[in-house]
């Protein structure tokens, strides 16, 4: 790649797997992060309270299509890692949030079916809100704009976990 500045060109080597550290590459498994040092005293209580609050908001996000779930689960996990290993284990083993959290920790992404469901749900609810809502036109435009930002974020900014390739080595030929 060449960058031009005042008639002069500087050639930069392309970024490759050798030049980009593993933890900065998108879509590559990075494994679990090292355990955080737990807080003590009042900070521990604040982290635990914030984590419980974030889990509550995440549950609302499961029920309300306009409210995302993943960021709140990640925040709760961080707070629990700083305050209570027991609550952190509980969250990771949760049937509702455990798979989502494991996918993010292991792959730094979300599976395609989860993305498709999120986009379909947002599109359906926003379309119904705009069509049947008794709000001014400018509010409908804001709702549609925010939904578009959310859908673009889910679709383009959040990495999709690739499907595992099928192993055909044991298939009879």
N, CA, C and O atoms as a DFTB+ gen file, in Angstrom:
692 C
 N C O
     1  1       0.853      -1.158       0.000
     2  2       0.000       0.000       0.000
     3  2       0.897       1.218       0.000
     4  3       1.919       1.229       0.686
     5  1       0.539       2.245      -0.753
     6  2       1.328       3.465      -0.823
     7  2       0.510       4.629      -0.304
     8  3      -0.674       4.759      -0.616
     9  1       1.139       5.462       0.481
    10  2       0.487       6.650       1.003
    11  2       1.187       7.859       0.419
    12  3       2.409       7.970       0.517
    13  1       0.449       8.754      -0.178
    14  2       1.049       9.923      -0.793
    15  2       0.996      11.130       0.119
    16  3      -0.064      11.470       0.645
    17  1       2.132      11.779       0.311
    18  2       2.178      13.005       1.099
    19  2       3.114      13.973       0.398
    20  3       4.330      13.784       0.410
    21  1       2.568      14.982      -0.196
    22  2       3.392      16.001      -0.844
    23  2       4.221      15.455      -1.979
    24  3       5.364      15.877      -2.153
    25  1       3.691      14.533      -2.760
    26  2       4.413      13.992      -3.885
    27  2       5.322      12.825      -3.520
    28  3       5.858      12.168      -4.413
    29  1       5.505      12.554      -2.248
    30  2       6.347      11.440      -1.838
    31  2       5.460      10.259      -1.456
    32  3       4.372      10.437      -0.908
    33  1       5.931       9.075      -1.746
    34  2       5.172       7.876      -1.432
    35  2       5.960       7.000      -0.478
    36  3       7.166       6.810      -0.630
    37  1       5.265       6.482       0.488
    38  2       5.859       5.572       1.455
    39  2       5.154       4.236       1.299
    40  3       3.925       4.176       1.347
    41  1       5.904       3.180       1.117
    42  2       5.312       1.859       0.953
    43  2       5.264       1.162       2.306
    44  3       6.272       1.052       3.004
    45  1       4.077       0.697       2.660
    46  2       3.882      -0.005       3.924
    47  2       3.622      -1.475       3.629
    48  3       2.898      -1.790       2.684
    49  1       4.189      -2.371       4.406
    50  2       3.904      -3.786       4.177
    51  2       2.469      -4.098       4.580
    52  3       1.928      -3.467       5.488
    53  1       1.848      -5.067       3.911
    54  2       0.482      -5.441       4.302
    55  2       0.491      -6.109       5.669
    56  3       1.461      -6.761       6.058
    57  1      -0.611      -5.931       6.388
    58  2      -0.739      -6.588       7.685
    59  2      -1.004      -8.065       7.455
    60  3      -1.877      -8.435       6.669
    61  1      -0.271      -8.878       8.122
    62  2      -0.472     -10.318       8.000
    63  2      -0.589     -10.918       9.380
    64  3      -0.451     -10.227      10.389
    65  1      -0.840     -12.190       9.413
    66  2      -0.962     -12.875      10.695
    67  2       0.324     -12.776      11.499
    68  3       0.302     -12.826      12.729
    69  1       1.453     -12.634      10.797
    70  2       2.730     -12.552      11.504
    71  2       2.923     -11.198      12.171
    72  3       3.608     -11.108      13.190
    73  1       2.324     -10.126      11.608
    74  2       2.548      -8.792      12.157
    75  2       1.466      -8.347      13.126
    76  3       1.676      -7.405      13.890
    77  1       0.311      -9.005      13.114
    78  2      -0.786      -8.629      14.010
    79  2      -0.833      -9.642      15.150
    80  3      -0.947     -10.841      14.897
    81  1      -0.749      -9.185      16.397
    82  2      -0.810     -10.128      17.521
    83  2      -2.117     -10.908      17.517
    84  3      -3.143     -10.409      17.055
    85  1      -2.077     -12.123      18.029
    86  2      -3.238     -13.020      18.000
    87  2      -4.453     -12.407      18.668
    88  3      -5.573     -12.598      18.195
    89  1      -4.259     -11.665      19.773
    90  2      -5.406     -11.117      20.489
    91  2      -6.058      -9.952      19.752
    92  3      -7.152      -9.529      20.126
    93  1      -5.406      -9.420      18.704
    94  2      -5.989      -8.308      17.953
    95  2      -6.626      -8.752      16.652
    96  3      -7.303      -7.955      16.003
    97  1      -6.429     -10.009      16.248
    98  2      -7.025     -10.495      15.011
    99  2      -8.484     -10.802      15.231
   100  3      -8.847     -11.398      16.245
   101  1      -9.332     -10.404      14.295
   102  2     -10.762     -10.667      14.389
   103  2     -11.065     -12.085      13.971
   104  3     -10.454     -12.628      13.050
   105  1     -12.022     -12.677      14.665
   106  2     -12.516     -13.983      14.263
   107  2     -11.633     -15.143      14.668
   108  3     -11.941     -16.286      14.329
   109  1     -10.543     -14.892      15.382
   110  2      -9.689     -15.983      15.812
   111  2      -9.955     -16.274      17.270
   112  3     -10.132     -15.353      18.068
   113  1      -9.985     -17.542      17.625
   114  2     -10.209     -17.862      19.035
   115  2      -9.078     -17.315      19.894
   116  3      -7.902     -17.486      19.572
   117  1      -9.435     -16.672      20.964
   118  2      -8.424     -16.115      21.845
   119  2      -8.430     -16.800      23.196
   120  3      -7.546     -16.549      24.015
   121  1      -9.395     -17.649      23.445
   122  2      -9.458     -18.378      24.702
   123  2      -9.902     -17.494      25.839
   124  3     -10.083     -16.289      25.668
   125  1     -10.074     -18.083      26.984
   126  2     -10.538     -17.304      28.129
   127  2      -9.467     -16.345      28.605
   128  3      -8.272     -16.632      28.533
   129  1      -9.915     -15.206      29.091
   130  2      -8.973     -14.223      29.602
   131  2      -8.510     -14.649      30.990
   132  3      -9.200     -15.406      31.674
   133  1      -7.349     -14.165      31.403
   134  2      -6.876     -14.537      32.732
   135  2      -7.817     -14.001      33.799
   136  3      -8.453     -12.966      33.597
   137  1      -7.916     -14.684      34.925
   138  2      -8.845     -14.236      35.958
   139  2      -8.465     -12.857      36.485
   140  3      -7.293     -12.551      36.704
   141  1      -9.497     -12.035      36.681
   142  2      -9.275     -10.683      37.194
   143  2      -9.032     -10.738      38.696
   144  3      -9.519     -11.631      39.389
   145  1      -8.275      -9.771      39.178
   146  2      -8.016      -9.706      40.613
   147  2      -9.288      -9.186      41.288
   148  3      -9.761      -8.097      40.961
   149  1      -9.847      -9.963      42.233
   150  2     -11.092      -9.531      42.858
   151  2     -10.912      -8.290      43.730
   152  3      -9.871      -8.090      44.356
   153  1     -11.939      -7.479      43.749
   154  2     -11.937      -6.278      44.586
   155  2     -12.237      -6.683      46.032
   156  3     -12.674      -7.802      46.297
   157  1     -11.998      -5.768      46.945
   158  2     -12.285      -6.022      48.361
   159  2     -13.121      -4.892      48.931
   160  3     -13.185      -3.801      48.366
   161  1     -13.759      -5.168      50.054
   162  2     -14.506      -4.150      50.783
   163  2     -15.690      -3.600      50.021
   164  3     -16.460      -4.344      49.414
   165  1     -15.827      -2.271      50.062
   166  2     -16.969      -1.599      49.441
   167  2     -16.961      -1.769      47.926
   168  3     -18.022      -1.878      47.310
   169  1     -15.781      -1.792      47.323
   170  2     -15.704      -1.965      45.865
   171  2     -16.291      -3.317      45.455
   172  3     -16.962      -3.423      44.429
   173  1     -16.033      -4.343      46.262
   174  2     -16.573      -5.670      45.956
   175  2     -18.090      -5.648      45.996
   176  3     -18.744      -6.236      45.134
   177  1     -18.650      -4.983      46.979
   178  2     -20.113      -4.890      47.096
   179  2     -20.683      -4.103      45.914
   180  3     -21.719      -4.478      45.364
   181  1     -20.019      -3.026      45.526
   182  2     -20.480      -2.226      44.387
   183  2     -20.418      -3.032      43.083
   184  3     -21.348      -2.988      42.279
   185  1     -19.317      -3.768      42.879
   186  2     -19.217      -4.593      41.676
   187  2     -20.309      -5.660      41.656
   188  3     -20.934      -5.887      40.620
   189  1     -20.539      -6.315      42.792
   190  2     -21.573      -7.350      42.845
   191  2     -22.959      -6.750      42.585
   192  3     -23.755      -7.326      41.844
   193  1     -23.245      -5.600      43.191
   194  2     -24.539      -4.942      42.964
   195  2     -24.715      -4.519      41.520
   196  3     -25.788      -4.689      40.941
   197  1     -23.649      -3.960      40.931
   198  2     -23.721      -3.558      39.518
   199  2     -23.919      -4.783      38.633
   200  3     -24.697      -4.739      37.680
   201  1     -23.222      -5.874      38.940
   202  2     -23.377      -7.101      38.151
   203  2     -24.794      -7.629      38.197
   204  3     -25.343      -8.031      37.172
   205  1     -25.390      -7.631      39.375
   206  2     -26.782      -8.089      39.504
   207  2     -27.721      -7.164      38.725
   208  3     -28.655      -7.624      38.069
   209  1     -27.465      -5.864      38.804
   210  2     -28.268      -4.913      38.030
   211  2     -28.131      -5.152      36.529
   212  3     -29.116      -5.098      35.793
   213  1     -26.891      -5.418      36.075
   214  2     -26.673      -5.668      34.646
   215  2     -27.353      -6.963      34.199
   216  3     -27.851      -7.039      33.076
   217  1     -27.382      -7.976      35.059
   218  2     -28.101      -9.208      34.721
   219  2     -29.593      -8.906      34.584
   220  3     -30.255      -9.434      33.690
   221  1     -30.121      -8.059      35.467
   222  2     -31.527      -7.669      35.365
   223  2     -31.831      -6.968      34.046
   224  3     -32.844      -7.247      33.405
   225  1     -30.952      -6.059      33.647
   226  2     -31.145      -5.360      32.365
   227  2     -31.002      -6.346      31.208
   228  3     -31.710      -6.229      30.208
   229  1     -30.090      -7.319      31.333
   230  2     -29.930      -8.319      30.274
   231  2     -31.195      -9.160      30.128
   232  3     -31.602      -9.478      29.011
   233  1     -31.822      -9.523      31.257
   234  2     -33.090     -10.254      31.170
   235  2     -34.159      -9.402      30.489
   236  3     -34.959      -9.919      29.709
   237  1     -34.179      -8.105      30.776
   238  2     -35.104      -7.220      30.057
   239  2     -34.788      -7.224      28.563
   240  3     -35.690      -7.184      27.726
   241  1     -33.492      -7.273      28.239
   242  2     -33.088      -7.318      26.833
   243  2     -33.564      -8.573      26.123
   244  3     -33.803      -8.552      24.915
   245  1     -33.703      -9.668      26.863
   246  2     -34.254     -10.894      26.273
   247  2     -35.720     -10.683      25.922
   248  3     -36.202     -11.181      24.905
   249  1     -36.428      -9.940      26.775
   250  2     -37.865      -9.748      26.588
   251  2     -38.213      -8.580      25.675
   252  3     -39.209      -8.635      24.954
   253  1     -37.406      -7.526      25.699
   254  2     -37.680      -6.323      24.916
   255  2     -36.742      -6.258      23.712
   256  3     -35.528      -6.156      23.886
   257  1     -37.281      -6.317      22.507
   258  2     -36.437      -6.395      21.313
   259  2     -35.557      -5.171      21.073
   260  3     -34.518      -5.302      20.426
   261  1     -35.916      -4.014      21.553
   262  2     -35.104      -2.829      21.307
   263  2     -33.904      -2.724      22.220
   264  3     -33.028      -1.888      22.000
   265  1     -33.851      -3.561      23.240
   266  2     -32.777      -3.501      24.228
   267  2     -31.808      -4.658      23.993
   268  3     -32.220      -5.817      24.035
   269  1     -30.528      -4.369      23.746
   270  2     -29.581      -5.458      23.503
   271  2     -29.316      -6.257      24.773
   272  3     -29.468      -5.748      25.884
   273  1     -28.923      -7.492      24.600
   274  2     -28.640      -8.375      25.727
   275  2     -27.141      -8.536      25.956
   276  3     -26.673      -8.463      27.092
   277  1     -26.396      -8.754      24.889
   278  2     -24.976      -9.102      24.988
   279  2     -24.144      -8.113      25.788
   280  3     -23.388      -8.546      26.658
   281  1     -24.240      -6.793      25.544
   282  2     -23.374      -5.884      26.308
   283  2     -23.615      -5.957      27.814
   284  3     -22.679      -5.823      28.602
   285  1     -24.864      -6.168      28.212
   286  2     -25.192      -6.222      29.636
   287  2     -24.667      -7.503      30.263
   288  3     -24.216      -7.500      31.408
   289  1     -24.726      -8.601      29.511
   290  2     -24.177      -9.865      30.019
   291  2     -22.669      -9.746      30.187
   292  3     -22.112     -10.222      31.176
   293  1     -22.002      -9.106      29.217
   294  2     -20.547      -8.931      29.310
   295  2     -20.176      -8.034      30.488
   296  3     -19.209      -8.307      31.200
   297  1     -20.940      -6.971      30.692
   298  2     -20.679      -6.095      31.840
   299  2     -20.909      -6.840      33.161
   300  3     -20.130      -6.697      34.103
   301  1     -21.976      -7.627      33.222
   302  2     -22.241      -8.399      34.441
   303  2     -21.113      -9.387      34.703
   304  3     -20.685      -9.555      35.845
   305  1     -20.635     -10.034      33.661
   306  2     -19.545     -10.991      33.820
   307  2     -18.289     -10.303      34.344
   308  3     -17.605     -10.835      35.219
   309  1     -17.991      -9.134      33.814
   310  2     -16.824      -8.387      34.291
   311  2     -16.988      -8.019      35.768
   312  3     -16.068      -8.203      36.564
   313  1     -18.149      -7.506      36.121
   314  2     -18.393      -7.121      37.523
   315  2     -18.298      -8.325      38.455
   316  3     -17.737      -8.225      39.546
   317  1     -18.842      -9.460      38.027
   318  2     -18.769     -10.649      38.868
   319  2     -17.335     -11.154      38.974
   320  3     -16.939     -11.681      40.013
   321  1     -16.551     -10.996      37.900
   322  2     -15.155     -11.438      37.973
   323  2     -14.366     -10.596      38.970
   324  3     -13.381     -11.068      39.537
   325  1     -14.794      -9.347      39.188
   326  2     -14.126      -8.469      40.143
   327  2     -14.666      -8.624      41.562
   328  3     -14.040      -8.163      42.517
   329  1     -15.837      -9.278      41.706
   330  2     -16.454      -9.307      43.033
   331  2     -16.707     -10.706      43.580
   332  3     -16.450     -10.960      44.757
   333  1     -17.205     -11.618      42.748
   334  2     -17.651     -12.902      43.279
   335  2     -17.459     -14.022      42.264
   336  3     -18.199     -14.097      41.283
   337  1     -16.475     -14.894      42.484
   338  2     -16.312     -16.036      41.579
   339  2     -17.566     -16.916      41.528
   340  3     -17.860     -17.515      40.494
   341  1     -18.298     -16.996      42.633
   342  2     -19.519     -17.804      42.671
   343  2     -20.569     -17.242      41.711
   344  3     -21.179     -17.994      40.952
   345  1     -20.781     -15.921      41.742
   346  2     -21.750     -15.310      40.816
   347  2     -21.270     -15.409      39.371
   348  3     -22.080     -15.570      38.458
   349  1     -19.964     -15.313      39.161
   350  2     -19.432     -15.443      37.800
   351  2     -19.692     -16.856      37.267
   352  3     -20.086     -17.018      36.112
   353  1     -19.473     -17.877      38.100
   354  2     -19.772     -19.264      37.687
   355  2     -21.258     -19.431      37.405
   356  3     -21.643     -20.081      36.433
   357  1     -22.098     -18.840      38.264
   358  2     -23.543     -18.925      38.064
   359  2     -23.934     -18.343      36.705
   360  3     -24.738     -18.934      35.984
   361  1     -23.368     -17.190      36.357
   362  2     -23.706     -16.552      35.085
   363  2     -23.222     -17.390      33.900
   364  3     -23.942     -17.543      32.913
   365  1     -22.014     -17.929      33.995
   366  2     -21.471     -18.735      32.895
   367  2     -22.222     -20.046      32.719
   368  3     -22.250     -20.602      31.621
   369  1     -22.833     -20.547      33.791
   370  2     -23.598     -21.789      33.713
   371  2     -25.075     -21.549      33.423
   372  3     -25.837     -22.505      33.282
   373  1     -25.484     -20.308      33.334
   374  2     -26.880     -19.959      33.094
   375  2     -27.342     -20.509      31.746
   376  3     -26.649     -20.344      30.742
   377  1     -28.509     -21.162      31.713
   378  2     -29.001     -21.658      30.427
   379  2     -29.376     -20.532      29.463
   380  3     -29.381     -20.739      28.249
   381  1     -29.686     -19.354      29.980
   382  2     -30.068     -18.232      29.120
   383  2     -28.830     -17.510      28.582
   384  3     -28.732     -17.251      27.382
   385  1     -27.894     -17.188      29.466
   386  2     -26.751     -16.356      29.076
   387  2     -25.447     -17.118      28.908
   388  3     -24.512     -16.602      28.295
   389  1     -25.362     -18.337      29.437
   390  2     -24.114     -19.096      29.387
   391  2     -23.564     -19.306      27.986
   392  3     -22.394     -19.007      27.748
   393  1     -24.377     -19.817      27.032
   394  2     -23.852     -20.034      25.681
   395  2     -23.389     -18.736      25.007
   396  3     -22.362     -18.714      24.329
   397  1     -24.143     -17.675      25.197
   398  2     -23.772     -16.381      24.619
   399  2     -22.444     -15.892      25.187
   400  3     -21.581     -15.410      24.454
   401  1     -22.296     -16.022      26.481
   402  2     -21.078     -15.582      27.159
   403  2     -19.886     -16.444      26.754
   404  3     -18.799     -15.919      26.511
   405  1     -20.077     -17.756      26.679
   406  2     -18.985     -18.647      26.257
   407  2     -18.550     -18.342      24.833
   408  3     -17.354     -18.323      24.541
   409  1     -19.513     -18.101      23.938
   410  2     -19.160     -17.759      22.558
   411  2     -18.315     -16.492      22.516
   412  3     -17.339     -16.411      21.770
   413  1     -18.691     -15.513      23.314
   414  2     -17.944     -14.251      23.295
   415  2     -16.544     -14.446      23.884
   416  3     -15.568     -13.935      23.337
   417  1     -16.442     -15.173      24.983
   418  2     -15.146     -15.377      25.634
   419  2     -14.218     -16.200      24.748
   420  3     -13.037     -15.875      24.625
   421  1     -14.727     -17.248      24.136
   422  2     -13.886     -18.145      23.349
   423  2     -13.617     -17.649      21.940
   424  3     -12.533     -17.883      21.407
   425  1     -14.586     -16.962      21.317
   426  2     -14.459     -16.602      19.906
   427  2     -14.569     -15.103      19.630
   428  3     -14.341     -14.666      18.502
   429  1     -14.915     -14.319      20.641
   430  2     -15.116     -12.874      20.476
   431  2     -16.126     -12.576      19.377
   432  3     -15.921     -11.678      18.559
   433  1     -17.230     -13.342      19.363
   434  2     -18.263     -13.133      18.364
   435  2     -19.574     -13.767      18.778
   436  3     -19.722     -14.287      19.884
   437  1     -20.530     -13.706      17.843
   438  2     -21.877     -14.248      18.064
   439  2     -22.191     -15.196      16.913
   440  3     -21.798     -14.955      15.771
   441  1     -22.892     -16.260      17.221
   442  2     -23.253     -17.237      16.185
   443  2     -24.296     -16.664      15.225
   444  3     -25.111     -15.822      15.600
   445  1     -24.251     -17.140      13.979
   446  2     -25.139     -16.637      12.931
   447  2     -26.620     -16.754      13.287
   448  3     -27.356     -15.795      13.053
   449  1     -27.106     -17.873      13.841
   450  2     -28.542     -17.945      14.171
   451  2     -28.973     -16.890      15.195
   452  3     -30.096     -16.390      15.136
   453  1     -28.091     -16.557      16.124
   454  2     -28.413     -15.526      17.114
   455  2     -28.512     -14.166      16.429
   456  3     -29.401     -13.372      16.739
   457  1     -27.590     -13.898      15.490
   458  2     -27.640     -12.637      14.746
   459  2     -28.910     -12.540      13.908
   460  3     -29.570     -11.501      13.888
   461  1     -29.249     -13.623      13.219
   462  2     -30.446     -13.618      12.366
   463  2     -31.695     -13.384      13.210
   464  3     -32.558     -12.591      12.835
   465  1     -31.792     -14.065      14.338
   466  2     -32.947     -13.881      15.214
   467  2     -33.026     -12.446      15.725
   468  3     -34.111     -11.867      15.775
   469  1     -31.885     -11.868      16.106
   470  2     -31.872     -10.497      16.616
   471  2     -32.316      -9.507      15.539
   472  3     -33.135      -8.626      15.803
   473  1     -31.782      -9.649      14.335
   474  2     -32.140      -8.725      13.251
   475  2     -33.610      -8.874      12.881
   476  3     -34.297      -7.873      12.678
   477  1     -34.104     -10.109      12.792
   478  2     -35.522     -10.325      12.452
   479  2     -36.443      -9.746      13.519
   480  3     -37.461      -9.131      13.201
   481  1     -36.084      -9.941      14.777
   482  2     -36.909      -9.430      15.866
   483  2     -36.926      -7.905      15.878
   484  3     -37.983      -7.296      16.038
   485  1     -35.768      -7.292      15.710
   486  2     -35.702      -5.826      15.667
   487  2     -36.517      -5.304      14.483
   488  3     -37.300      -4.367      14.637
   489  1     -36.340      -5.901      13.307
   490  2     -37.067      -5.448      12.116
   491  2     -38.576      -5.568      12.307
   492  3     -39.323      -4.660      11.942
   493  1     -39.022      -6.676      12.873
   494  2     -40.462      -6.886      13.085
   495  2     -41.039      -5.874      14.063
   496  3     -42.053      -5.237      13.782
   497  1     -40.393      -5.731      15.202
   498  2     -40.928      -4.838      16.236
   499  2     -40.867      -3.379      15.795
   500  3     -41.802      -2.619      16.046
   501  1     -39.791      -2.987      15.151
   502  2     -39.682      -1.594      14.702
   503  2     -40.704      -1.313      13.601
   504  3     -41.321      -0.248      13.590
   505  1     -40.886      -2.243      12.692
   506  2     -41.890      -2.057      11.635
   507  2     -43.288      -1.910      12.234
   508  3     -44.055      -1.037      11.827
   509  1     -43.614      -2.764      13.200
   510  2     -44.924      -2.659      13.847
   511  2     -45.061      -1.351      14.632
   512  3     -46.124      -0.730      14.630
   513  1     -43.991      -0.941      15.296
   514  2     -44.027       0.319      16.054
   515  2     -44.243       1.520      15.137
   516  3     -45.014       2.426      15.450
   517  1     -43.556       1.509      14.011
   518  2     -43.697       2.632      13.068
   519  2     -45.069       2.610      12.414
   520  3     -45.689       3.659      12.235
   521  1     -45.547       1.430      12.058
   522  2     -46.828       1.329      11.353
   523  2     -48.023       1.632      12.259
   524  3     -48.968       2.297      11.833
   525  1     -47.989       1.155      13.490
   526  2     -49.162       1.265      14.338
   527  2     -48.993       2.214      15.526
   528  3     -49.949       2.455      16.262
   529  1     -47.809       2.743      15.717
   530  2     -47.572       3.642      16.849
   531  2     -48.232       4.994      16.644
   532  3     -48.228       5.538      15.539
   533  1     -48.795       5.528      17.710
   534  2     -49.447       6.837      17.652
   535  2     -48.489       7.887      18.192
   536  3     -48.709       8.497      19.238
   537  1     -47.422       8.067      17.436
   538  2     -46.398       9.043      17.807
   539  2     -46.147       9.945      16.608
   540  3     -46.488       9.588      15.480
   541  1     -45.554      11.112      16.841
   542  2     -45.257      12.016      15.726
   543  2     -44.304      11.372      14.714
   544  3     -43.574      10.432      15.027
   545  1     -44.338      11.903      13.509
   546  2     -43.514      11.362      12.425
   547  2     -42.028      11.427      12.791
   548  3     -41.283      10.504      12.462
   549  1     -41.583      12.479      13.455
   550  2     -40.160      12.594      13.776
   551  2     -39.729      11.493      14.749
   552  3     -38.589      11.033      14.691
   553  1     -40.625      11.070      15.637
   554  2     -40.299       9.972      16.561
   555  2     -40.172       8.664      15.783
   556  3     -39.298       7.844      16.062
   557  1     -41.061       8.481      14.799
   558  2     -40.968       7.281      13.961
   559  2     -39.654       7.263      13.194
   560  3     -39.048       6.204      13.030
   561  1     -39.204       8.426      12.722
   562  2     -37.921       8.514      12.018
   563  2     -36.759       8.184      12.959
   564  3     -35.818       7.497      12.562
   565  1     -36.821       8.666      14.191
   566  2     -35.777       8.367      15.173
   567  2     -35.753       6.868      15.465
   568  3     -34.683       6.263      15.527
   569  1     -36.927       6.274      15.642
   570  2     -37.009       4.831      15.911
   571  2     -36.394       4.050      14.748
   572  3     -35.596       3.135      14.957
   573  1     -36.768       4.416      13.533
   574  2     -36.215       3.732      12.364
   575  2     -34.714       3.923      12.228
   576  3     -33.999       2.987      11.868
   577  1     -34.231       5.126      12.511
   578  2     -32.796       5.394      12.431
   579  2     -32.001       4.615      13.465
   580  3     -30.957       4.042      13.154
   581  1     -32.498       4.596      14.697
   582  2     -31.818       3.838      15.750
   583  2     -31.839       2.335      15.453
   584  3     -30.869       1.628      15.725
   585  1     -32.946       1.859      14.897
   586  2     -33.019       0.444      14.528
   587  2     -32.005       0.128      13.426
   588  3     -31.368      -0.925      13.447
   589  1     -31.861       1.041      12.469
   590  2     -30.888       0.829      11.395
   591  2     -29.467       0.777      11.947
   592  3     -28.660      -0.048      11.517
   593  1     -29.164       1.650      12.892
   594  2     -27.835       1.632      13.529
   595  2     -27.624       0.301      14.252
   596  3     -26.558      -0.306      14.145
   597  1     -28.638      -0.145      14.983
   598  2     -28.533      -1.411      15.707
   599  2     -28.338      -2.596      14.781
   600  3     -27.498      -3.459      15.037
   601  1     -29.115      -2.639      13.699
   602  2     -29.006      -3.744      12.751
   603  2     -27.631      -3.727      12.069
   604  3     -27.018      -4.779      11.885
   605  1     -27.156      -2.553      11.701
   606  2     -25.820      -2.458      11.082
   607  2     -24.729      -2.881      12.067
   608  3     -23.755      -3.526      11.679
   609  1     -24.892      -2.522      13.322
   610  2     -23.906      -2.925      14.327
   611  2     -23.877      -4.436      14.469
   612  3     -22.808      -5.046      14.461
   613  1     -25.051      -5.040      14.600
   614  2     -25.130      -6.501      14.729
   615  2     -24.561      -7.179      13.489
   616  3     -23.821      -8.157      13.591
   617  1     -24.908      -6.657      12.326
   618  2     -24.530      -7.300      11.077
   619  2     -23.059      -7.122      10.735
   620  3     -22.392      -8.079      10.342
   621  1     -22.549      -5.902      10.882
   622  2     -21.208      -5.609      10.373
   623  2     -20.128      -5.449      11.439
   624  3     -18.971      -5.779      11.178
   625  1     -20.460      -4.958      12.619
   626  2     -19.429      -4.679      13.620
   627  2     -19.160      -5.862      14.543
   628  3     -18.020      -6.080      14.952
   629  1     -20.186      -6.618      14.872
   630  2     -20.014      -7.761      15.768
   631  2     -19.598      -8.964      14.927
   632  3     -20.323      -9.350      14.010
   633  1     -18.444      -9.563      15.221
   634  2     -17.979     -10.695      14.412
   635  2     -18.926     -11.892      14.503
   636  3     -19.523     -12.157      15.547
   637  1     -19.046     -12.604      13.383
   638  2     -19.841     -13.825      13.325
   639  2     -18.910     -15.007      13.525
   640  3     -17.865     -15.097      12.881
   641  1     -19.285     -15.908      14.412
   642  2     -18.473     -17.096      14.640
   643  2     -18.634     -18.001      13.429
   644  3     -19.754     -18.383      13.088
   645  1     -17.525     -18.353      12.769
   646  2     -17.645     -19.211      11.584
   647  2     -18.069     -20.615      11.971
   648  3     -17.771     -21.110      13.058
   649  1     -18.769     -21.232      11.047
   650  2     -19.166     -22.627      11.259
   651  2     -17.917     -23.496      11.202
   652  3     -16.974     -23.219      10.460
   653  1     -17.938     -24.541      11.999
   654  2     -16.810     -25.469      11.963
   655  2     -16.893     -26.269      10.674
   656  3     -17.971     -26.731      10.298
   657  1     -15.758     -26.438       9.989
   658  2     -15.788     -27.241       8.761
   659  2     -16.113     -28.700       9.088
   660  3     -15.728     -29.229      10.131
   661  1     -16.830     -29.324       8.165
   662  2     -17.199     -30.717       8.336
   663  2     -15.978     -31.566       8.026
   664  3     -15.312     -31.351       7.013
   665  1     -15.676     -32.535       8.897
   666  2     -14.529     -33.408       8.721
   667  2     -14.962     -34.603       7.878
   668  3     -15.756     -35.432       8.325
   669  1     -14.432     -34.687       6.648
   670  2     -14.773     -35.784       5.744
   671  2     -13.689     -36.849       5.705
   672  3     -13.721     -37.733       4.849
   673  1     -12.735     -36.779       6.616
   674  2     -11.604     -37.713       6.570
   675  2     -12.030     -39.144       6.864
   676  3     -11.387     -40.078       6.383
   677  1     -13.077     -39.343       7.625
   678  2     -13.519     -40.694       7.950
   679  2     -14.656     -41.190       7.066
   680  3     -15.191     -42.276       7.287
   681  1     -15.024     -40.392       6.062
   682  2     -16.146     -40.800       5.202
   683  2     -15.656     -41.833       4.181
   684  3     -14.540     -41.725       3.672
   685  1     -16.485     -42.821       3.890
   686  2     -16.084     -43.830       2.906
   687  2     -16.111     -43.242       1.500
   688  3     -17.078     -42.586       1.112
   689  1     -15.066     -43.476       0.755
   690  2     -14.992     -42.965      -0.632
   691  2     -14.984     -44.084      -1.617
   692  3     -14.926     -43.844      -2.823
